[in-house]
Amino acid sequence: MPSQNWGDLTKSAVDDELVEEAIGRLIAVHEAAADSHLGVGESLQSHKSEEIIDHPVASVIGDKYGGKDFTLHPIFESLDNYSVGGVGAILFIGGGRFESYDIPDDRVYIQAYGQYSPQYYKITKDCTFQITATAGGGTGEEINLVAGGVVGAETAPGVGFKLTGGKVYALETCWFDASPPDDFVEYTEEITGISPTSKHIYRVQVVASEGKAYFYIDGVLKTNLTLHTSDDTGIMLFTIELLHSASDTGSVTFGEVYLSIEI
């Protein structure tokens, strides 16, 4: 009896597909699957989760930048184009510290205006805002870290984080074209298990096509908010604000600010 090549054998007596044909078919299915190698410990999943993706120098070429986003990573070397207020603003290369000492209804802030440029925050644009911050923990301390603007200064809309009362909140600020008292509105959701007096990396990502903002702390997704429609006229690129109403010291230290807004 002549020997027969293994690949030319049929799979079974009731299935005449050849073993070689079955192997080719299954490989094609595997290659077409979007989730191939994405399981825990598999190659693509490991590649995606690496803290450092190590490619050869000059391997990422210039045409991979689509030019569809405005990005800002301020080092605060100069404050000429910022609005800065309050007596307790101490700014240094890469960040700053705001302090308030027993001043009723004190406000210390830095704002980046973008009203007359295409780079301001509004809900119809994809946006990423990230900042490292540590709250002082004083009584009556309220800290707002947002892409866009804030309600108290009537510079909404904005989206980011509120740190107050020992808690952290996801925050959206809105400007509605309506009569007072509904002109400016805040929406918040508490993020539990986070101490604002410890140093954290706060990041919010707006996905305009979904109408949602996603809130991350130290790289971990904590919650999301469905954004509210509004007049949508933006004013600010970002706002860092310390409000303080008590007799003790309020403070916030911040740095590593990053902003990306769809053009």
N, C-alpha and C positions, 0 to 999 in steps of 0.2 A: 504494500500500500504506500503510495507516494506521500511524503510529508507535506503538510499544508501550512502556509504562512499564517501566524496567529492573527495578524490584522485582517486577513481575508475570511476569518470565521464569522459566522452570524452570531448575534448575541444569544439567541436561544432557538429552540425548535419552533416557537410561535412568533418570533420576531426576526425577519430576514435582514435587518440593518446590520451591516458589517461592523466589527469592533472598531476598525480604523475610522469608519464614517461616524460612529458614535462619539469617538474621542474628538474628532474635528468639530462636530456639532456642539459638544459641551464646552470646548474651548471658546468657540464663537459666542456662546451664551455668556460665559464668564467675562469675556472682553467687553461685551455690550452692557454689562450690569454696572449701574452707576455707583453701587456700594461695594464693588470688589476691593478687597484688601483694606477695608475700613473697620474691620473688627478689632477689638482690643488686642494690642500687641502685634497687629499686622502692619505691613510696611507703610501704607499710605496714612493710616491712623497715627502711627508713630511719627511720621514726617510732619503731620499737621500739628501734633501736640508738642513738638520740640520747642524749648524756649529759644534756641538759637538754630536757625536754618543756615547751614554752612555751605555756601557755594563758592566756586572760584572767583577771585577778584575780576571785576569787569564783566561777569557773566550775565548781569541784568542790563540790557541795553536800553538806550534812551527812549525808543519808540514804545516801550511798555508803559510809559506814563501817558495816560489818555488826555491830560490837560482839562479834565471836566470838573475839577474841584479846586477851590481856593483853600490853601492850608496856611496856618499860622502857628508858630511855635515861639512865642515871645520870650526874650530873656530879660526884658525890662531894663535894658541898659540906658534907654532914653524914654522919658515919659511925655515927650512933646505932643504926641498924637493921642494921648489917653486923657480921660477925665478922672482926676483923683481928688477925693474929698476927705475931710476929717483930719484932726491933729495927730492921730496915732498911726499914720501910714508910714511904715518903714519898708522900703523896697530895696532889694539887692539883686545882683546878677542871678537870674534864674527864678526869682520868686519874691516873696515878701512876708511881712507880718503886720497885721492890724491889731491895735490895742485901743481899748477904751477905759478911761479911769473916772468912774463916778460922775459921768456927764449925762444928765437926763436926756433921754431920747437921742442918744448919740448915733451917728452914722459915719462909718469909715468905709471907703469903697474905691475901686478902680473899675472904670467902664471903658470899653472900646466901641466907639461909635462907628456905625456902618450905614447910616440912613441914606446917604447919597451915593452909595456904591452898590454893586450887585452882590456883596458878600454878607449882608446882614442875615440873621437867623429869621426864618419864617417856616410855617408848618408844611409848606409845599416843597421844601428842599430836603434832600438827604443831608444829614449832619452828624458829626462826631465831636464831642467835647470831652476832654479828660483833664483832670487836675489832681495833684496830690495835696492833701490838706490834713491839718490837725487842729481841732478846736481846743480852746483853753478851758472850757467847762464852767465859765462864770454864770452866776444867776442872771436871768434876764437876757442871756446871750442868744442871738439869732444870726445864723450865717447862711447866706445864699450863694451858691456856686452854680452859675447857669450859662448856657449858650443863649444869647439874647438878653432880655432885660427883666426887670422885677416890677412887682405891683406897687410897692411903696414909692418908688421914684417915677411911676407912670411911664415906664419904658418897655412894658410887655409888648409882644409875646416873648416867652423864653422857656427853656426846659433844662432841668439839672437836679440839684440836690439842696435840701434844706437841713441844717444841723441846728437843733435847738432842744433845750430841756433834757439833754443827755440822750437824745434820739436822732435817728437819721430818717429822712423822708425823701421819696421820689417827688419831684416838684414840676408842675407845669404852671406858667403864668400866662394869662390871656387878656387880650384887650377886645372887648365887645363894643360894637358901635350901637350903644344903647344909652338910656338915661341913667344917671347915678341912682342907687349905689352900685349898679352892676357894670360900670365901665371897665373895672379891672378886677379880675377874679383869679384866685389861686386854687389849684387842685393838687392834693397831696395824698400819698400813700406811705404808711410807715414801713420801713425796712427793719425787721427785727434782728437781734443778735450782733449788732454793730455798735461799738463804742466810738463816738465822734472824737473823744479825747485821745484816741490812738491814731497813729498815722495810717491813712488809707489812700488808695488810688481810686478815685471816683470817675466813672466814665458813663456817658449817656450816648446812645446811638438812635437817631431818628430815621425811620424807614418811611419815606413820604408815601410810597405806593400802598403801604399797609395802614397809614394813618396812625402809627404807633411809635412810642419811644421805649427803648430797652435800657435798663439801668444795671450797670455792673459795678461791683466793688471788689477791688483786688483781683480783677479778671474773672469773677464769678457772676453770672447773671442772677440778679436778685428779684426783679419784678419788671413789669411793663405797664404802660399807661396808654389807653386809647386817647389820642389827642383830640381836643375840642376845636371845632371850626370857629373862626373869628374873622375880623376884618383883615388879618394876616399882614398888615403893613409893618414890616420890621424896622427897628431902630438900631439895635445893638448887635455887635458880634459876640461879646461876652460880658458878664458882670461878676465881680467878686465883691461881696458886701458883708460887713459886720454891723448889725444893729444891737444896741445895748441900752437897757433901761433900768438897771439895778445899781446899787452903790458899790459893788465889788468890781474887779477887773474882768473885762471880756476880751478875748483875743482869738485870732486864727493865724496859723502859719501855713503858707501855701507855696507851691512851685510846680515845675514841670507841666505848664499849661500847654495844651494842644487843642487846636480847633481846625476842623475840616468842614467846609460847606460846599454843596453842589453849586456850580456856577449856572 
